[in-house]
Amino acid sequence: MIQTENGSGFRQYFTNHGYRFQKNIIDRVPAAVLVLDHEGTVLCSNRFFSRLAGIPVSLITGKKFNAHPATAGNDGLNMIDSIAVKTPGAIINSLACGGGKKIVLKWETSEIRDPGTNKAYTLCIGRDITGEREMEHKLHKAQTRLEERSKIFFEKNATPQLLIMDSRFIDCNSKALELLGLTSKKKLTGLAPADISPERQSDGLLSRDKADFVINKAINDGFIEFEWLHRKKNGDDLHVMVSLSPHDIEGKRIMHAVWTDITERKKAEEALLESEKRFKTIFLCSNDAILLIDEERTIDCNPKAHEMFGYKRKELLNTKISELSPLLQPDGLPSKEKGVEHILKAYNSGYDRFEWLHMRASGEVFPAEVMLSSFYLDGKKLLLAAIRDITQNKQAEFELKQSEERYRYLADMAFEGILIHDNGTALDVNLTFCKMFGYERNELIGKNIIDMIIHRDYHALAYRKANARYNNPYEALSLKKDGSLLWIEIFGKPYIYNGKIVRVVATRDISDRKMIENILRESEEKFRRITESSLNELIITDEKGVIRFVSPSITRYTGFSPEKMIGKQIEAFFPENMAAKVRRHMSDALNGKAVGLFESNIFRADGSLASIEASIVMTASTNGRRELEIYMRDISEQKQLQQEIIRLSEAERKKMGQNLHDGLGQVLTGISIMIGTAARKIRLNRSVTYDEMIRIAQKVEEAIDTTRLTARGLYPVTLEKSGLISALREMAITVENSYGTKCRVYNQGNDTAPDVHTSYQLYYIVQEAINNAIRHGRAKKIDIDIVIKKKLIRFVVVNDITVKNRKKKSDGMGLRIMAYRAEMIGGTFSVKSTKKTFRVEVEIKYQ
């Protein structure tokens, strides 16, 4: 009978059924074995578990599984709970062993039953998985470190890398952003490759179609490498070599793109293609016969070679130089041996130039000048032979063979200025040399040429090179006859002349090459100074209206700094109604139409509008792209002055109408009444007295005076009849009579200005100055000092100031109008104010 309370029934069951034998087998099992009842009481355990946990069998048998310290804690309770609820599968818990060590056991549980009572027990077989867990933990840590390092590698990699999902960018590293000119990933993520590319690629395919093609091919092949043309933020082209490979991450297909910037390489390829094109043009169109030679044999030739030698192209190919020559050269050496000598020299030194006797297909022998140059083609060293027929030259040499050798030498170097000198003393020069320095030949022969043409700072260098018999070119600053400077390149070598070793010097004008950098720097500096100091503004945009350059003077007129305008659409700085007008003018300029001056409004930084006068010119930038140069001038003050002049004119007309109505009108009304009264008396046969007629005459005189005064205010008749000084003195008298202000005119020189227009503007400036002095300064004394001479007009209006503190301040419009009038006649306007006086000055200078 089995007693589950203390486990003795279970042991009895084993005893009755071969307990010792089965216990021996269980103890030999290399795994922990436990038998537990449904409450978690240990009924039986083996020695392996005892050794593993460090628990004697007697201390745990008959007790709860978690009763011992080694099995206590949540792990023990979890195992008991799992058995109680019959959780299927494996149970994992840990045991605390001696020395603080912990082991992890994986228990496989199965149910066994008592045959007598049919009562269920749980057989637990545990396997030590401590090593496996430790390995899993290490593997997890290694994987985490690998992911972190991969992320760092991606972000910090010096190679631009990007991730693409569903044909759109989802991530990139900083190097890719830098290459595109972007500052944030947000500006790239979500875009398709075609969105940052031109519409078509270099092969003519649409960027969007080609992007879909290469992505699909990479998915099918597992990897693809191709060239791609992107477009940077600033609009520049970006050529990249793209390595594209697919990766499945968390069930998603991610494309990994690695870029290699090949922009410079593409530029080099284009330059190489252009160079090859030029070479081909030279090769085909040259007036010299050109042969390409590989190990003495011709592998290519130009049309001039067919013409010169009289052979067809197929007949010239694979022939040797010696086969196109007579058997012997003029010095008696065989052509074959001497040809090999020249070829070897060209191969070794890279260049050889010599004269040669060639032979045409007809057997005719002709002299030629041959220049051999070595170069590499597809990794192989070849020779290029340029052959020039010098038959005519030789004939000329024969005719001039009695001439001195120096003339033959000069003829060989006639492309440059030639000088033959002995320690600086000129023995002979050619015409090119004379023209280069501005001298006649007889002015140079026998003179110390170094002191004459070489700048003093280079005297020592020239003498040192000559004395050392320096054979390589060097540069020096020289002087022409007119004193101007000239940079020259000097190439000299010794030469025997009349039995004496002298110096033959070839000079070449390199002023353009030497001065070009200075000219460019000066041009750039001048442009910078002009744009910074100019009163006009310059804005440069691309074809789309995006601002690329703004002159610094823009800040004075609009309040915007150039940095806030560059990169933005120019239309954003114009009101909507004016932006359409500007767009139309820009379109006309891009289409080659001339855009004349036009007026518009432009926003200031504070939101107000400024009036401008502008013109637009289309130009080409250094990279060949079209640009628009927009020149603008602020005319806000001019517009304001024009409006003020119009307002003043309207006020003057209103004042004149009021004067005519209140003054002349009243007088004429009185005259009309007086004449009517006299007429009625005459009708009644009553006499009209003398006094009545005198009063009518007085009223008529009063009307005449009123009319004259009004006309003078509107049109200074005296100015045209008697001159400016008379008109100003009449004005001074009127001021004294009208306001009681003492006004005097002092003049020197002429009585009027050279032209009526200038006189009128000066008259009105003085009038405005007097009005300001009386209206704002309550002046009691005004002096007008004017000088009119042939090349100078200067006048000064000085008044005293009797009002110290004006309650109402002037907006300065009167002064601005005076300055505007002075500018109209080419004069300068200035004011000077002290505590006691106010001074207005205008000065005009004539050439």
ZAMARGU-4260 file (C-alpha; in steps of 0.2 Angstrom, whole numbers, plus 5000, padded with zeros to 4 digits):
<rodrens>
0) 5000/5000/5000 | 5007/5018/4995 | 5006/5032/5008 | 5008/5048/4999 | 5009/5059/5015
5) 5027/5054/5020 | 5032/5045/5004 | 5034/5028/5012 | 5020/5020/5001 | 5030/5025/4986
10) 5046/5018/4992 | 5036/5002/4997 | 5030/5002/4979 | 5048/5002/4973 | 5053/4989/4985
15) 5040/4977/4979 | 5044/4980/4961 | 5063/4979/4962 | 5066/4996/4971 | 5085/4993/4973
20) 5087/4989/4955 | 5077/5004/4949 | 5085/5015/4961 | 5102/5010/4955 | 5097/5014/4938
25) 5090/5031/4942 | 5106/5035/4952 | 5117/5032/4936 | 5106/5043/4925 | 5117/5058/4920
30) 5103/5070/4924 | 5094/5076/4939 | 5079/5065/4943 | 5065/5070/4955 | 5048/5062/4959
35) 5035/5075/4966 | 5017/5073/4971 | 5004/5086/4966 | 5008/5097/4981 | 5027/5098/4976
40) 5033/5086/4990 | 5049/5077/4984 | 5046/5058/4986 | 5062/5053/4978 | 5078/5060/4970
45) 5094/5053/4963 | 5112/5056/4967 | 5116/5067/4952 | 5103/5080/4958 | 5111/5079/4976
50) 5129/5082/4969 | 5122/5096/4957 | 5113/5105/4970 | 5124/5101/4985 | 5109/5094/4995
55) 5109/5077/5003 | 5095/5066/4998 | 5089/5064/5016 | 5087/5083/5018 | 5075/5085/5003
60) 5065/5069/5003 | 5048/5071/5010 | 5049/5090/5010 | 5043/5103/4998 | 5054/5106/4983
65) 5057/5124/4988 | 5060/5120/5007 | 5079/5120/5005 | 5088/5136/5003 | 5095/5130/4986
70) 5078/5128/4979 | 5069/5142/4988 | 5063/5158/4980 | 5052/5161/4965 | 5060/5148/4954
75) 5055/5134/4966 | 5037/5141/4968 | 5036/5142/4949 | 5040/5124/4948 | 5028/5118/4961
80) 5014/5129/4953 | 5018/5122/4935 | 5016/5104/4942 | 5000/5109/4951 | 4992/5116/4936
85) 5000/5103/4925 | 5008/5115/4913 | 5014/5106/4897 | 5031/5107/4891 | 5048/5111/4899
90) 5051/5120/4916 | 5066/5130/4919 | 5073/5136/4936 | 5089/5140/4944 | 5097/5132/4959
95) 5109/5141/4972 | 5124/5130/4974 | 5138/5132/4986 | 5150/5147/4984 | 5136/5158/4977
100) 5136/5148/4961 | 5120/5146/4952 | 5115/5133/4940 | 5100/5133/4928 | 5090/5117/4925
105) 5078/5113/4912 | 5065/5100/4918 | 5056/5088/4907 | 5040/5082/4917 | 5029/5067/4914
110) 5016/5058/4924 | 5017/5041/4933 | 5004/5032/4942 | 5003/5020/4957 | 4996/5003/4949
115) 4987/5000/4966 | 4979/5016/4969 | 4980/5024/4952 | 4986/5040/4960 | 4997/5052/4949
120) 5014/5058/4953 | 5026/5069/4943 | 5043/5062/4936 | 5055/5077/4934 | 5071/5074/4924
125) 5082/5090/4924 | 5096/5094/4912 | 5110/5107/4917 | 5109/5121/4904 | 5119/5134/4913
130) 5132/5134/4900 | 5119/5136/4886 | 5112/5151/4895 | 5129/5159/4898 | 5132/5156/4879
135) 5115/5163/4874 | 5119/5178/4885 | 5136/5181/4878 | 5129/5179/4860 | 5115/5192/4864
140) 5129/5204/4871 | 5139/5201/4855 | 5125/5204/4844 | 5120/5220/4853 | 5138/5226/4851
145) 5138/5221/4833 | 5122/5231/4830 | 5130/5246/4839 | 5146/5245/4829 | 5136/5243/4813
150) 5126/5259/4816 | 5142/5268/4821 | 5150/5262/4805 | 5135/5267/4795 | 5135/5285/4802
155) 5153/5288/4803 | 5159/5280/4787 | 5168/5291/4776 | 5159/5283/4761 | 5142/5290/4757
160) 5129/5277/4761 | 5110/5277/4760 | 5095/5265/4764 | 5081/5263/4752 | 5064/5255/4755
165) 5049/5255/4743 | 5060/5265/4730 | 5062/5279/4743 | 5076/5285/4754 | 5073/5280/4773
170) 5090/5284/4780 | 5108/5290/4775 | 5124/5295/4784 | 5132/5312/4786 | 5144/5310/4771
175) 5129/5307/4759 | 5121/5323/4766 | 5137/5333/4764 | 5139/5327/4746 | 5122/5333/4742
180) 5124/5349/4751 | 5110/5345/4763 | 5110/5349/4782 | 5096/5337/4788 | 5090/5319/4785
185) 5073/5326/4784 | 5076/5335/4768 | 5081/5318/4760 | 5070/5304/4768 | 5054/5301/4759
190) 5061/5306/4742 | 5064/5295/4728 | 5081/5294/4719 | 5073/5303/4704 | 5068/5318/4715
195) 5086/5323/4718 | 5091/5319/4700 | 5089/5328/4683 | 5074/5323/4673 | 5086/5312/4662
200) 5102/5303/4665 | 5117/5304/4654 | 5112/5290/4643 | 5095/5299/4639 | 5084/5287/4650
205) 5071/5295/4662 | 5078/5295/4679 | 5062/5288/4687 | 5062/5273/4674 | 5080/5270/4676
210) 5079/5270/4695 | 5065/5257/4695 | 5076/5246/4683 | 5092/5246/4693 | 5082/5242/4709
215) 5073/5227/4701 | 5089/5221/4694 | 5098/5222/4711 | 5084/5212/4719 | 5085/5199/4705
220) 5104/5198/4704 | 5108/5201/4722 | 5120/5216/4718 | 5122/5229/4704 | 5135/5243/4701
225) 5131/5258/4690 | 5134/5276/4687 | 5121/5289/4691 | 5119/5308/4689 | 5112/5317/4704
230) 5109/5335/4707 | 5115/5344/4722 | 5105/5357/4732 | 5114/5371/4724 | 5110/5365/4706
235) 5127/5357/4702 | 5129/5340/4694 | 5135/5326/4705 | 5141/5310/4696 | 5142/5295/4708
240) 5146/5276/4706 | 5132/5267/4715 | 5134/5250/4723 | 5116/5243/4726 | 5113/5227/4736
245) 5096/5221/4744 | 5094/5215/4762 | 5079/5207/4771 | 5078/5215/4788 | 5063/5210/4799
250) 5053/5204/4784 | 5056/5220/4774 | 5067/5222/4758 | 5080/5236/4761 | 5091/5242/4748
255) 5109/5247/4753 | 5117/5260/4742 | 5135/5265/4743 | 5141/5280/4733 | 5158/5285/4726
260) 5159/5303/4720 | 5166/5302/4702 | 5162/5320/4697 | 5180/5324/4695 | 5183/5308/4685
265) 5169/5312/4674 | 5176/5330/4671 | 5193/5322/4667 | 5184/5310/4655 | 5175/5324/4646
270) 5192/5334/4645 | 5200/5319/4638 | 5187/5316/4625 | 5189/5335/4621 | 5207/5333/4620
275) 5205/5317/4609 | 5193/5327/4598 | 5206/5341/4596 | 5220/5328/4593 | 5210/5320/4579
280) 5206/5337/4571 | 5224/5341/4571 | 5229/5324/4565 | 5217/5325/4550 | 5218/5343/4546
285) 5237/5346/4549 | 5247/5352/4534 | 5261/5341/4540 | 5262/5323/4536 | 5259/5313/4553
290) 5264/5295/4555 | 5261/5284/4571 | 5276/5272/4573 | 5277/5256/4583 | 5295/5249/4583
295) 5300/5257/4566 | 5284/5252/4557 | 5269/5264/4553 | 5253/5259/4561 | 5243/5275/4556
300) 5244/5291/4545 | 5234/5306/4541 | 5228/5312/4523 | 5243/5324/4521 | 5255/5309/4522
305) 5246/5301/4507 | 5247/5317/4497 | 5265/5320/4502 | 5272/5302/4498 | 5260/5298/4484
310) 5254/5281/4492 | 5237/5275/4497 | 5233/5273/4515 | 5235/5254/4514 | 5252/5255/4506
315) 5259/5267/4519 | 5253/5256/4534 | 5266/5244/4541 | 5280/5252/4531 | 5297/5258/4539
320) 5304/5275/4539 | 5319/5269/4529 | 5307/5262/4516 | 5301/5279/4513 | 5319/5286/4511
325) 5333/5284/4498 | 5347/5272/4502 | 5359/5285/4509 | 5357/5302/4518 | 5366/5318/4513
330) 5380/5313/4526 | 5383/5297/4517 | 5376/5286/4531 | 5363/5272/4526 | 5345/5278/4529
335) 5341/5262/4538 | 5355/5264/4551 | 5352/5282/4554 | 5333/5280/4555 | 5335/5268/4569
340) 5347/5280/4578 | 5334/5294/4578 | 5320/5282/4583 | 5330/5276/4598 | 5335/5294/4603
345) 5316/5299/4602 | 5311/5284/4613 | 5325/5287/4626 | 5324/5306/4627 | 5305/5308/4622
350) 5309/5320/4607 | 5320/5322/4592 | 5320/5335/4578 | 5331/5333/4563 | 5331/5335/4544
355) 5329/5320/4533 | 5329/5315/4514 | 5312/5306/4510 | 5307/5298/4494 | 5290/5299/4486
360) 5281/5284/4477 | 5287/5291/4460 | 5305/5290/4466 | 5307/5309/4469 | 5318/5313/4483
365) 5314/5328/4494 | 5321/5336/4510 | 5310/5336/4525 | 5310/5342/4543 | 5305/5328/4555
370) 5300/5329/4573 | 5299/5313/4583 | 5289/5313/4599 | 5287/5298/4610 | 5270/5295/4620
375) 5261/5281/4628 | 5245/5274/4621 | 5235/5260/4630 | 5251/5257/4640 | 5262/5255/4625
380) 5276/5268/4620 | 5274/5274/4602 | 5282/5288/4591 | 5273/5302/4582 | 5282/5308/4567
385) 5278/5325/4560 | 5285/5327/4543 | 5286/5344/4534 | 5291/5346/4516 | 5305/5359/4516
390) 5310/5358/4498 | 5306/5377/4496 | 5316/5381/4512 | 5331/5371/4506 | 5330/5380/4489
395) 5330/5397/4499 | 5345/5391/4509 | 5354/5386/4494 | 5351/5404/4486 | 5357/5411/4503
400) 5371/5399/4507 | 5383/5413/4504 | 5375/5423/4518 | 5382/5422/4536 | 5378/5408/4547
405) 5370/5420/4559 | 5356/5424/4547 | 5352/5405/4544 | 5351/5403/4563 | 5340/5418/4565
410) 5329/5411/4551 | 5327/5395/4561 | 5321/5405/4576 | 5311/5418/4568 | 5296/5415/4578
415) 5304/5424/4593 | 5315/5439/4596 | 5333/5434/4593 | 5348/5443/4600 | 5367/5439/4598
420) 5377/5447/4611 | 5395/5447/4618 | 5394/5450/4637 | 5379/5461/4635 | 5385/5470/4619
425) 5372/5468/4605 | 5380/5460/4589 | 5364/5457/4579 | 5345/5456/4582 | 5331/5451/4571
430) 5315/5461/4567 | 5304/5453/4579 | 5316/5458/4593 | 5316/5476/4587 | 5297/5476/4586
435) 5295/5468/4603 | 5305/5482/4612 | 5301/5497/4601 | 5319/5500/4594 | 5326/5502/4577
440) 5340/5489/4573 | 5354/5503/4572 | 5348/5509/4590 | 5353/5492/4597 | 5369/5486/4588
445) 5384/5490/4598 | 5375/5495/4614 | 5374/5486/4631 | 5358/5477/4627 | 5356/5470/4645
450) 5356/5488/4653 | 5345/5494/4639 | 5330/5481/4639 | 5332/5472/4656 | 5324/5480/4672
455) 5337/5485/4684 | 5331/5473/4697 | 5335/5459/4685 | 5352/5465/4678 | 5362/5454/4690
460) 5351/5439/4685 | 5354/5441/4667 | 5373/5443/4668 | 5374/5428/4680 | 5364/5417/4667
465) 5375/5423/4653 | 5392/5421/4661 | 5386/5404/4667 | 5381/5399/4650 | 5364/5394/4657
470) 5354/5384/4643 | 5337/5383/4651 | 5323/5396/4649 | 5321/5409/4663 | 5310/5424/4666
475) 5314/5442/4668 | 5306/5459/4668 | 5311/5470/4654 | 5309/5488/4648 | 5303/5494/4631
480) 5309/5510/4623 | 5294/5520/4628 | 5297/5515/4646 | 5283/5502/4648 | 5286/5485/4656
485) 5287/5469/4647 | 5289/5451/4655 | 5299/5440/4644 | 5306/5422/4644 | 5324/5421/4639
490) 5332/5406/4631 | 5350/5407/4627 | 5365/5396/4622 | 5383/5398/4616 | 5387/5401/4598
495) 5403/5403/4588 | 5403/5419/4579 | 5418/5425/4569 | 5429/5413/4579 | 5423/5419/4596
500) 5410/5411/4608 | 5396/5423/4610 | 5378/5421/4616 | 5362/5418/4606 | 5347/5423/4615
505) 5328/5420/4610 | 5316/5430/4619 | 5297/5428/4620 | 5284/5440/4626 | 5275/5431/4641
510) 5266/5447/4648 | 5249/5440/4645 | 5254/5424/4655 | 5262/5434/4669 | 5249/5448/4670
515) 5234/5437/4669 | 5233/5433/4687 | 5236/5451/4692 | 5223/5457/4680 | 5210/5444/4687
520) 5214/5449/4705 | 5212/5467/4701 | 5196/5464/4691 | 5189/5454/4705 | 5194/5467/4718
525) 5187/5481/4707 | 5171/5472/4705 | 5170/5469/4724 | 5174/5488/4727 | 5161/5493/4714
530) 5147/5482/4721 | 5151/5487/4739 | 5152/5506/4736 | 5140/5508/4722 | 5124/5517/4725
535) 5115/5505/4714 | 5111/5487/4719 | 5116/5472/4708 | 5107/5455/4710 | 5112/5440/4700
540) 5099/5425/4698 | 5099/5409/4689 | 5087/5405/4675 | 5074/5400/4688 | 5075/5416/4697
545) 5085/5410/4713 | 5096/5423/4719 | 5115/5418/4718 | 5123/5435/4722 | 5118/5452/4730
550) 5129/5467/4731 | 5131/5473/4749 | 5123/5490/4746 | 5106/5481/4746 | 5106/5483/4765
555) 5106/5502/4764 | 5091/5503/4754 | 5080/5488/4759 | 5087/5483/4776 | 5089/5465/4770
560) 5107/5457/4772 | 5114/5448/4757 | 5114/5432/4767 | 5095/5433/4770 | 5092/5435/4751
565) 5104/5422/4743 | 5095/5406/4739 | 5078/5413/4738 | 5066/5417/4724 | 5068/5435/4719
570) 5049/5437/4716 | 5047/5435/4735 | 5054/5452/4737 | 5042/5461/4726 | 5023/5464/4729
575) 5012/5452/4720 | 5006/5464/4706 | 5025/5469/4703 | 5031/5451/4704 | 5022/5447/4688
580) 5030/5462/4679 | 5047/5457/4685 | 5044/5439/4679 | 5039/5445/4662 | 5055/5456/4660
585) 5066/5441/4666 | 5057/5430/4653 | 5061/5443/4640 | 5079/5444/4645 | 5081/5425/4644
590) 5073/5424/4627 | 5086/5437/4621 | 5075/5452/4621 | 5082/5469/4627 | 5074/5474/4643
595) 5075/5493/4645 | 5073/5503/4661 | 5057/5500/4671 | 5050/5506/4688 | 5044/5494/4701
600) 5042/5493/4720 | 5052/5481/4732 | 5049/5476/4750 | 5060/5483/4764 | 5064/5473/4779
605) 5051/5482/4789 | 5037/5478/4777 | 5037/5495/4768 | 5039/5498/4750 | 5054/5506/4741
610) 5053/5513/4723 | 5066/5507/4711 | 5072/5509/4694 | 5079/5493/4686 | 5086/5484/4671
615) 5089/5466/4667 | 5103/5458/4657 | 5106/5440/4653 | 5124/5434/4655 | 5133/5417/4655
620) 5142/5411/4671 | 5159/5402/4671 | 5150/5385/4670 | 5140/5390/4655 | 5124/5392/4663
625) 5113/5407/4659 | 5111/5420/4673 | 5102/5436/4675 | 5110/5452/4681 | 5097/5464/4688
630) 5103/5482/4691 | 5092/5492/4703 | 5093/5510/4709 | 5083/5517/4723 | 5072/5531/4717
635) 5061/5532/4733 | 5067/5550/4737 | 5066/5556/4719 | 5048/5550/4718 | 5044/5558/4735
640) 5052/5575/4729 | 5043/5574/4713 | 5026/5572/4722 | 5031/5586/4734 | 5035/5597/4719
645) 5018/5593/4712 | 5010/5596/4728 | 5019/5613/4730 | 5014/5617/4712 | 4996/5613/4716
650) 4997/5624/4732 | 5005/5638/4722 | 4991/5638/4709 | 4978/5637/4723 | 4986/5652/4732
655) 4987/5661/4715 | 4968/5658/4712 | 4964/5664/4729 | 4975/5680/4727 | 4966/5683/4710
660) 4949/5680/4718 | 4952/5690/4734 | 4964/5703/4728 | 4962/5707/4709 | 4944/5701/4709
665) 4938/5713/4723 | 4947/5727/4714 | 4939/5724/4697 | 4922/5722/4706 | 4925/5739/4714
670) 4930/5747/4697 | 4914/5739/4689 | 4903/5747/4702 | 4911/5764/4700 | 4910/5763/4681
675) 4892/5758/4682 | 4888/5773/4694 | 4896/5785/4681 | 4886/5777/4667 | 4870/5779/4676
680) 4874/5798/4679 | 4878/5800/4661 | 4861/5792/4656 | 4852/5804/4668 | 4861/5819/4660
685) 4871/5821/4676 | 4889/5826/4675 | 4903/5815/4681 | 4916/5824/4691 | 4934/5824/4689
690) 4937/5816/4706 | 4926/5801/4702 | 4936/5798/4686 | 4953/5799/4696 | 4946/5786/4708
695) 4942/5775/4694 | 4959/5777/4687 | 4967/5774/4704 | 4957/5757/4705 | 4963/5752/4688
700) 4981/5756/4693 | 4978/5745/4709 | 4972/5731/4698 | 4987/5733/4687 | 4999/5732/4702
705) 4990/5717/4709 | 4991/5708/4692 | 5010/5712/4691 | 5014/5706/4709 | 5004/5690/4705
710) 5013/5687/4689 | 5030/5690/4697 | 5027/5676/4710 | 5022/5664/4696 | 5035/5669/4683
715) 5050/5680/4687 | 5050/5691/4671 | 5065/5701/4677 | 5076/5686/4677 | 5075/5684/4658
720) 5075/5702/4654 | 5089/5708/4666 | 5097/5693/4673 | 5098/5682/4689 | 5105/5696/4700
725) 5092/5709/4695 | 5078/5695/4698 | 5086/5691/4715 | 5087/5710/4720 | 5068/5712/4715
730) 5064/5697/4726 | 5074/5705/4741 | 5064/5721/4739 | 5048/5711/4740 | 5054/5701/4755
735) 5058/5717/4764 | 5041/5725/4760 | 5031/5710/4763 | 5039/5703/4779 | 5050/5718/4786
740) 5065/5706/4785 | 5081/5715/4780 | 5087/5706/4764 | 5103/5711/4754 | 5111/5704/4738
745) 5130/5704/4735 | 5137/5698/4719 | 5154/5696/4710 | 5157/5692/4691 | 5143/5691/4679
750) 5125/5696/4681 | 5117/5679/4676 | 5120/5661/4674 | 5126/5653/4657 | 5109/5647/4653
755) 5091/5651/4658 | 5087/5634/4665 | 5102/5636/4678 | 5096/5653/4682 | 5078/5648/4685
760) 5084/5633/4697 | 5095/5645/4707 | 5081/5658/4708 | 5069/5645/4715 | 5083/5638/4727
765) 5086/5655/4734 | 5067/5658/4735 | 5065/5642/4745 | 5079/5646/4756 | 5071/5663/4760
770) 5054/5655/4764 | 5062/5643/4776 | 5072/5657/4785 | 5056/5667/4787 | 5044/5652/4791
775) 5055/5642/4802 | 5068/5653/4809 | 5059/5670/4810 | 5074/5678/4802 | 5077/5697/4803
780) 5092/5698/4792 | 5095/5688/4776 | 5111/5690/4765 | 5113/5682/4748 | 5131/5681/4742
785) 5133/5675/4724 | 5148/5673/4712 | 5145/5670/4694 | 5161/5666/4684 | 5166/5657/4668
790) 5169/5640/4677 | 5161/5643/4693 | 5144/5648/4701 | 5143/5649/4720 | 5130/5657/4730
795) 5127/5657/4749 | 5111/5662/4758 | 5114/5666/4776 | 5101/5671/4789 | 5100/5674/4808
800) 5090/5663/4819 | 5078/5672/4831 | 5067/5657/4837 | 5077/5645/4848 | 5065/5631/4850
805) 5052/5628/4837 | 5037/5618/4843 | 5033/5611/4826 | 5048/5603/4818 | 5051/5603/4799
810) 5052/5586/4790 | 5066/5594/4779 | 5057/5593/4763 | 5062/5611/4758 | 5080/5606/4760
815) 5078/5590/4750 | 5069/5600/4736 | 5083/5612/4736 | 5096/5598/4735 | 5086/5590/4721
820) 5086/5606/4711 | 5105/5608/4713 | 5107/5590/4707 | 5097/5594/4692 | 5109/5608/4686
825) 5125/5598/4691 | 5128/5607/4707 | 5133/5602/4725 | 5121/5607/4740 | 5126/5609/4758
830) 5119/5617/4774 | 5128/5623/4789 | 5119/5628/4805 | 5126/5636/4821 | 5117/5643/4836
835) 5116/5660/4828 | 5115/5657/4809 | 5109/5645/4796 | 5119/5644/4780 | 5113/5637/4763
840) 5127/5634/4750 | 5126/5629/4731 | 5142/5627/4720 | 5143/5623/4702 | 5159/5619/4693
845) 5161/5619/4674 | 5175/5610/4664
</rodrens>
